[in-house]
Amino acid sequence: RLESQIDKTLELARIEGGGGLAEQAIKLDPWLERVLRGIVATEGESANLDVTLQPGLPPVRGDTAAIQLILRNLVENSIRHGDRAPIQLNVTAQRAGSGVELRYRDNGRGFEGDPTQLGRLFQRGGASRGTGVGLYLVRVLMDRMGGNVEFAHAPDGGFAATLRFQPQS
């Protein structure tokens, strides 16, 4: 957990200092599930993961290290704050116009409050044990890659995020 917090702090310093991203064309379909399964395995056996990828997704513009950090922050957020063991994580990726929309949701306790406030630096829920940096990094990294993210309450009361990636030009 300390290592994760140090990684977030270093990434925050790099971003706030104007550090660039190594953007490239990323084909999500062979890569996304493998990365997510690795993140969940690292976090222990406290999560069940279901990944659904639409066949033939177009390459997106992004930085693989940034996308891995985004995914790790979402998974860590669910596991630490979802108050379920094991927590169910559902990830779907589908074509959206010429880009890709990735929907992430869990069945945890969710966020009490306005989810549109999530992703602001140091914004935390009342019962949160976090620092309010993880979802901020998700928002900033998505913006830097030309995409965007929306945080919401999942229909079943959990946490949800929709990430929209731009096509590789």
PASEBA-1860 file (N, C-alpha, C; in nm, 3 decimals):
! residues 169
1> RLESQIDK> 0.083/-0.119/0.000/0.000/0.000/0.000/0.087/0.126/0.000 ~ 0.197/0.121/0.074/0.289/0.235/0.078/0.351/0.256/-0.060 ~ 0.388/0.146/-0.127/0.446/0.157/-0.260/0.348/0.224/-0.357 ~ 0.222/0.187/-0.348/0.119/0.248/-0.433/0.107/0.397/-0.405 ~ 0.110/0.435/-0.278/0.098/0.577/-0.243/0.220/0.655/-0.293 ~ 0.337/0.595/-0.285/0.457/0.662/-0.336/0.447/0.680/-0.487 ~ 0.400/0.575/-0.558/0.382/0.585/-0.703/0.286/0.699/-0.737 ~ 0.177/0.710/-0.664/0.079/0.817/-0.689/0.141/0.954/-0.664
9> TLELARIE> 0.218/0.966/-0.557/0.282/1.093/-0.525/0.382/1.133/-0.633 ~ 0.462/1.038/-0.679/0.559/1.066/-0.785/0.489/1.104/-0.915 ~ 0.382/1.032/-0.949/0.307/1.064/-1.071/0.242/1.201/-1.060 ~ 0.189/1.233/-0.943/0.129/1.365/-0.921/0.233/1.474/-0.940 ~ 0.353/1.455/-0.884/0.461/1.554/-0.898/0.500/1.570/-1.045 ~ 0.508/1.459/-1.117/0.545/1.465/-1.259/0.440/1.539/-1.340 ~ 0.314/1.508/-1.314/0.205/1.573/-1.389/0.199/1.722/-1.357 ~ 0.203/1.754/-1.229/0.194/1.894/-1.187/0.315/1.973/-1.235
17> GGGGLAEQ> 0.428/1.903/-1.258/0.549/1.968/-1.308/0.552/1.980/-1.460 ~ 0.446/1.935/-1.527/0.437/1.948/-1.672/0.499/1.832/-1.748 ~ 0.528/1.722/-1.682/0.586/1.605/-1.749/0.494/1.552/-1.858 ~ 0.555/1.509/-1.968/0.478/1.462/-2.082/0.447/1.314/-2.074 ~ 0.363/1.270/-2.165/0.327/1.129/-2.176/0.392/1.070/-2.301 ~ 0.415/0.942/-2.301/0.469/0.871/-2.417/0.351/0.812/-2.494 ~ 0.280/0.897/-2.565/0.159/0.851/-2.634/0.192/0.771/-2.758 ~ 0.107/0.672/-2.782/0.121/0.583/-2.896/-0.015/0.524/-2.927
25> AIKLDPWL> -0.022/0.449/-3.036/-0.145/0.376/-3.068/-0.149/0.250/-2.982 ~ -0.258/0.233/-2.908/-0.272/0.117/-2.820/-0.393/0.036/-2.864 ~ -0.369/-0.090/-2.890/-0.477/-0.183/-2.924/-0.521/-0.246/-2.793 ~ -0.637/-0.207/-2.741/-0.681/-0.249/-2.609/-0.719/-0.397/-2.600 ~ -0.774/-0.454/-2.710/-0.829/-0.589/-2.694/-0.727/-0.696/-2.654 ~ -0.606/-0.701/-2.701/-0.520/-0.808/-2.649/-0.453/-0.771/-2.517 ~ -0.460/-0.648/-2.478/-0.379/-0.595/-2.369/-0.458/-0.571/-2.240 ~ -0.578/-0.518/-2.252/-0.656/-0.470/-2.137/-0.684/-0.578/-2.033
33> ERVLRGIV> -0.734/-0.691/-2.075/-0.769/-0.796/-1.978/-0.644/-0.847/-1.906 ~ -0.534/-0.864/-1.977/-0.410/-0.912/-1.915/-0.362/-0.814/-1.807 ~ -0.367/-0.685/-1.837/-0.323/-0.583/-1.740/-0.416/-0.583/-1.619 ~ -0.545/-0.587/-1.640/-0.640/-0.587/-1.529/-0.623/-0.710/-1.441 ~ -0.607/-0.826/-1.502/-0.588/-0.948/-1.423/-0.459/-0.941/-1.341 ~ -0.355/-0.881/-1.395/-0.231/-0.863/-1.321/-0.249/-0.770/-1.202 ~ -0.323/-0.663/-1.220/-0.349/-0.567/-1.112/-0.430/-0.636/-1.002 ~ -0.536/-0.706/-1.039/-0.620/-0.774/-0.940/-0.538/-0.881/-0.866
41> ATEGESAN> -0.453/-0.954/-0.937/-0.369/-1.057/-0.873/-0.275/-0.994/-0.771 ~ -0.222/-0.877/-0.803/-0.131/-0.807/-0.713/-0.203/-0.762/-0.586 ~ -0.330/-0.726/-0.602/-0.408/-0.677/-0.488/-0.455/-0.790/-0.397 ~ -0.436/-0.913/-0.438/-0.479/-1.026/-0.355/-0.608/-1.086/-0.408 ~ -0.666/-1.172/-0.329/-0.784/-1.246/-0.372/-0.913/-1.178/-0.328 ~ -0.911/-1.048/-0.312/-1.028/-0.977/-0.261/-1.118/-0.921/-0.371 ~ -1.096/-0.965/-0.497/-1.178/-0.914/-0.607/-1.201/-1.022/-0.711 ~ -1.322/-1.022/-0.767/-1.355/-1.104/-0.883/-1.367/-1.009/-1.001
49> LDVTLQPG> -1.307/-1.047/-1.113/-1.302/-0.960/-1.229/-1.374/-1.023/-1.346 ~ -1.459/-0.944/-1.412/-1.527/-0.986/-1.535/-1.497/-0.880/-1.640 ~ -1.432/-0.919/-1.749/-1.395/-0.826/-1.856/-1.465/-0.869/-1.984 ~ -1.531/-0.774/-2.049/-1.598/-0.798/-2.177/-1.547/-0.696/-2.277 ~ -1.486/-0.745/-2.384/-1.431/-0.657/-2.488/-1.503/-0.680/-2.619 ~ -1.552/-0.573/-2.678/-1.613/-0.584/-2.810/-1.502/-0.620/-2.909 ~ -1.525/-0.719/-2.994/-1.422/-0.756/-3.091/-1.392/-0.641/-3.188 ~ -1.266/-0.632/-3.228/-1.227/-0.535/-3.331/-1.222/-0.391/-3.284
57> LPPVRGDT> -1.187/-0.367/-3.158/-1.178/-0.229/-3.110/-1.068/-0.155/-3.185 ~ -1.092/-0.028/-3.219/-0.988/0.048/-3.289/-0.875/0.087/-3.192 ~ -0.754/0.107/-3.243/-0.646/0.155/-3.157/-0.682/0.292/-3.100 ~ -0.641/0.316/-2.975/-0.667/0.444/-2.911/-0.536/0.517/-2.887 ~ -0.547/0.648/-2.869/-0.432/0.731/-2.837/-0.411/0.725/-2.687 ~ -0.290/0.688/-2.644/-0.265/0.681/-2.501/-0.123/0.647/-2.467 ~ -0.097/0.643/-2.339/0.032/0.607/-2.282/0.007/0.481/-2.200 ~ 0.075/0.372/-2.230/0.046/0.245/-2.162/0.070/0.255/-2.012
65> AAIQLILR> 0.175/0.324/-1.969/0.200/0.338/-1.825/0.090/0.418/-1.759 ~ 0.041/0.523/-1.826/-0.067/0.605/-1.771/-0.196/0.524/-1.760 ~ -0.226/0.444/-1.862/-0.349/0.363/-1.859/-0.338/0.257/-1.749 ~ -0.221/0.198/-1.732/-0.203/0.101/-1.624/-0.224/0.167/-1.488 ~ -0.174/0.289/-1.470/-0.193/0.361/-1.344/-0.341/0.393/-1.323 ~ -0.409/0.433/-1.428/-0.553/0.461/-1.420/-0.628/0.336/-1.373 ~ -0.600/0.223/-1.437/-0.668/0.099/-1.402/-0.635/0.056/-1.260 ~ -0.508/0.068/-1.222/-0.469/0.030/-1.086/-0.539/0.118/-0.983
73> NLVENSIR> -0.549/0.248/-1.011/-0.617/0.338/-0.917/-0.765/0.302/-0.903 ~ -0.830/0.267/-1.013/-0.971/0.228/-1.005/-0.989/0.100/-0.925 ~ -0.905/-0.001/-0.953/-0.915/-0.128/-0.881/-0.884/-0.109/-0.733 ~ -0.777/-0.037/-0.701/-0.742/-0.013/-0.561/-0.855/0.061/-0.489 ~ -0.914/0.158/-0.556/-1.024/0.234/-0.498/-1.140/0.142/-0.463 ~ -1.173/0.052/-0.554/-1.284/-0.042/-0.530/-1.253/-0.135/-0.414 ~ -1.134/-0.192/-0.414/-1.098/-0.288/-0.310/-1.089/-0.222/-0.173 ~ -1.029/-0.105/-0.166/-1.008/-0.038/-0.036/-1.134/0.026/0.020
81> HGDRAPIQ> -1.217/0.077/-0.069/-1.331/0.156/-0.021/-1.466/0.089/-0.045 ~ -1.468/-0.024/-0.116/-1.594/-0.090/-0.148/-1.657/-0.165/-0.034 ~ -1.577/-0.198/0.069/-1.625/-0.270/0.187/-1.698/-0.400/0.152 ~ -1.645/-0.475/0.055/-1.695/-0.609/0.021/-1.576/-0.699/-0.002 ~ -1.589/-0.821/0.038/-1.483/-0.918/0.012/-1.547/-1.051/-0.023 ~ -1.530/-1.098/-0.143/-1.463/-1.029/-0.252/-1.555/-0.927/-0.318 ~ -1.496/-0.827/-0.378/-1.574/-0.727/-0.451/-1.580/-0.771/-0.598 ~ -1.691/-0.745/-0.663/-1.707/-0.779/-0.805/-1.672/-0.657/-0.890
89> LNVTAQRA> -1.579/-0.674/-0.983/-1.539/-0.568/-1.075/-1.583/-0.607/-1.215 ~ -1.655/-0.519/-1.282/-1.700/-0.543/-1.419/-1.643/-0.435/-1.509 ~ -1.574/-0.478/-1.614/-1.514/-0.385/-1.709/-1.560/-0.424/-1.848 ~ -1.613/-0.328/-1.921/-1.650/-0.351/-2.060/-1.585/-0.243/-2.146 ~ -1.543/-0.281/-2.264/-1.487/-0.186/-2.359/-1.560/-0.206/-2.491 ~ -1.606/-0.094/-2.547/-1.679/-0.101/-2.672/-1.647/0.021/-2.757 ~ -1.673/0.004/-2.884/-1.653/0.115/-2.978/-1.751/0.227/-2.944 ~ -1.703/0.349/-2.948/-1.789/0.467/-2.927/-1.748/0.570/-3.032
97> GSGVELRY> -1.826/0.579/-3.138/-1.785/0.663/-3.251/-1.658/0.606/-3.309 ~ -1.554/0.688/-3.322/-1.427/0.637/-3.375/-1.332/0.599/-3.262 ~ -1.372/0.621/-3.136/-1.289/0.588/-3.021/-1.341/0.467/-2.946 ~ -1.302/0.458/-2.819/-1.341/0.346/-2.734/-1.391/0.398/-2.601 ~ -1.499/0.339/-2.554/-1.553/0.371/-2.422/-1.532/0.251/-2.332 ~ -1.468/0.276/-2.219/-1.444/0.171/-2.121/-1.531/0.201/-2.000 ~ -1.616/0.104/-1.964/-1.703/0.120/-1.847/-1.653/0.030/-1.736 ~ -1.633/0.090/-1.622/-1.582/0.021/-1.504/-1.686/0.036/-1.394
105> RDNGRGFE> -1.718/-0.074/-1.326/-1.809/-0.062/-1.211/-1.780/-0.171/-1.111 ~ -1.816/-0.143/-0.986/-1.803/-0.244/-0.882/-1.935/-0.253/-0.807 ~ -1.945/-0.350/-0.719/-2.067/-0.368/-0.640/-2.043/-0.332/-0.493 ~ -1.949/-0.242/-0.470/-1.917/-0.199/-0.334/-2.021/-0.105/-0.276 ~ -1.982/-0.038/-0.169/-2.077/0.051/-0.103/-2.096/0.183/-0.176 ~ -2.010/0.212/-0.273/-2.024/0.334/-0.351/-1.976/0.456/-0.276 ~ -2.004/0.571/-0.334/-1.960/0.699/-0.280/-2.082/0.774/-0.230 ~ -2.077/0.815/-0.106/-2.187/0.894/-0.050/-2.162/1.040/-0.084
113> GDPTQLGR> -2.243/1.092/-0.170/-2.226/1.231/-0.211/-2.237/1.243/-0.361 ~ -2.197/1.358/-0.410/-2.205/1.390/-0.551/-2.083/1.331/-0.623 ~ -2.102/1.229/-0.706/-1.986/1.167/-0.772/-1.916/1.259/-0.871 ~ -1.983/1.366/-0.914/-1.917/1.459/-1.006/-1.806/1.537/-0.934 ~ -1.804/1.531/-0.802/-1.697/1.596/-0.726/-1.572/1.510/-0.718 ~ -1.587/1.380/-0.747/-1.471/1.291/-0.745/-1.375/1.330/-0.858 ~ -1.248/1.308/-0.835/-1.147/1.342/-0.934/-1.087/1.478/-0.911 ~ -1.133/1.547/-0.809/-1.069/1.673/-0.770/-0.959/1.640/-0.671
121> LFQRGGAS> -0.851/1.713/-0.676/-0.737/1.684/-0.590/-0.778/1.690/-0.443 ~ -0.748/1.586/-0.369/-0.774/1.568/-0.227/-0.922/1.555/-0.193 ~ -1.010/1.535/-0.293/-1.153/1.511/-0.268/-1.170/1.368/-0.220 ~ -1.231/1.351/-0.105/-1.252/1.218/-0.048/-1.391/1.210/0.010 ~ -1.439/1.088/0.019/-1.565/1.065/0.087/-1.547/1.077/0.237 ~ -1.655/1.096/0.309/-1.648/1.112/0.453/-1.585/0.995/0.526 ~ -1.609/0.873/0.479/-1.555/0.754/0.544/-1.427/0.704/0.477 ~ -1.374/0.781/0.381/-1.258/0.736/0.305/-1.131/0.732/0.390
129> RGTGVGLY> -1.050/0.632/0.361/-0.919/0.621/0.424/-0.810/0.662/0.325 ~ -0.850/0.713/0.209/-0.754/0.751/0.105/-0.711/0.895/0.117 ~ -0.629/0.936/0.019/-0.575/1.072/0.020/-0.646/1.165/-0.077 ~ -0.728/1.109/-0.167/-0.793/1.192/-0.266/-0.703/1.223/-0.385 ~ -0.601/1.141/-0.407/-0.509/1.161/-0.519/-0.538/1.063/-0.633 ~ -0.578/0.941/-0.602/-0.595/0.837/-0.704/-0.692/0.874/-0.814 ~ -0.813/0.917/-0.780/-0.911/0.951/-0.883/-0.877/1.082/-0.952 ~ -0.807/1.170/-0.882/-0.756/1.292/-0.946/-0.660/1.254/-1.059
137> LVRVLMDR> -0.569/1.159/-1.032/-0.476/1.115/-1.135/-0.550/1.052/-1.252 ~ -0.655/0.977/-1.225/-0.736/0.918/-1.332/-0.788/1.029/-1.422 ~ -0.847/1.132/-1.361/-0.904/1.243/-1.440/-0.797/1.317/-1.520 ~ -0.688/1.352/-1.455/-0.583/1.430/-1.522/-0.518/1.349/-1.635 ~ -0.489/1.222/-1.610/-0.425/1.141/-1.715/-0.518/1.122/-1.834 ~ -0.646/1.101/-1.809/-0.741/1.089/-1.921/-0.745/1.220/-2.001 ~ -0.749/1.332/-1.931/-0.748/1.462/-2.000/-0.622/1.478/-2.085 ~ -0.507/1.442/-2.026/-0.380/1.456/-2.097/-0.374/1.371/-2.223
145> MGGNVEFA> -0.444/1.258/-2.224/-0.445/1.170/-2.341/-0.556/1.209/-2.439 ~ -0.625/1.319/-2.413/-0.730/1.365/-2.503/-0.864/1.301/-2.480 ~ -0.876/1.221/-2.374/-1.002/1.155/-2.343/-1.070/1.225/-2.226 ~ -1.162/1.154/-2.163/-1.227/1.207/-2.043/-1.280/1.093/-1.959 ~ -1.319/1.125/-1.837/-1.374/1.027/-1.744/-1.492/1.089/-1.671 ~ -1.591/1.006/-1.645/-1.705/1.046/-1.561/-1.718/0.943/-1.450 ~ -1.732/0.990/-1.327/-1.755/0.903/-1.213/-1.903/0.909/-1.178 ~ -1.958/0.797/-1.133/-2.102/0.793/-1.105/-2.131/0.686/-1.001
153> HAPDGGFA> -2.256/0.686/-0.954/-2.306/0.578/-0.871/-2.347/0.465/-0.965 ~ -2.302/0.344/-0.937/-2.343/0.228/-1.018/-2.489/0.198/-0.988 ~ -2.560/0.141/-1.085/-2.702/0.111/-1.065/-2.731/0.026/-0.941 ~ -2.637/-0.061/-0.904/-2.658/-0.147/-0.788/-2.603/-0.087/-0.659 ~ -2.570/0.041/-0.661/-2.521/0.109/-0.542/-2.371/0.117/-0.532 ~ -2.297/0.058/-0.623/-2.152/0.063/-0.620/-2.096/0.187/-0.686 ~ -1.971/0.178/-0.723/-1.898/0.286/-0.787/-1.888/0.257/-0.936 ~ -1.894/0.360/-1.019/-1.882/0.343/-1.164/-1.797/0.454/-1.222
161> ATLRFQPQ> -1.726/0.421/-1.328/-1.648/0.519/-1.403/-1.659/0.485/-1.550 ~ -1.673/0.587/-1.633/-1.675/0.570/-1.777/-1.558/0.649/-1.834 ~ -1.467/0.578/-1.900/-1.349/0.639/-1.960/-1.368/0.640/-2.112 ~ -1.346/0.754/-2.173/-1.360/0.765/-2.318/-1.223/0.799/-2.378 ~ -1.175/0.706/-2.461/-1.044/0.722/-2.526/-1.064/0.769/-2.669 ~ -0.976/0.857/-2.712/-0.979/0.908/-2.849/-0.910/0.809/-2.942 ~ -0.953/0.807/-3.068/-0.887/0.718/-3.163/-0.745/0.767/-3.192 ~ -0.660/0.674/-3.230/-0.526/0.712/-3.273/-0.540/0.780/-3.409
169> S> -0.483/0.900/-3.421/-0.496/0.973/-3.548/-0.386/0.934/-3.645
END
